[in-house]
């Protein structure tokens, strides 16, 4: 797992962190990354390993757009993606 801090990508997307395969990009400096955020993003690394990159992206965006078509807001649609639900559970471990 490779971690990158104060990175432009999550800043561009207006998120604290984003995971792409085994790379975690944080918008914030290393000292500000909480265990909760680290566990969340580490779970996404595990999901990529389990499902593969292509399936991960297909499922992630399929669920997001399906949720949007159900009338959910952008935030609700994101929150209800199964990968995000699982990653939030991992935050508590």
Secondary structure, 3 states (H helix, E strand, C coil): CEEECCCHHHHHHCCCEEEECCEEEECCCHHHCCHHHHHHHHHHHHHHHHHCHHHHHHHHHHHHHHHHHCCCCHHHHHHCCHHHHHHHHHCCC
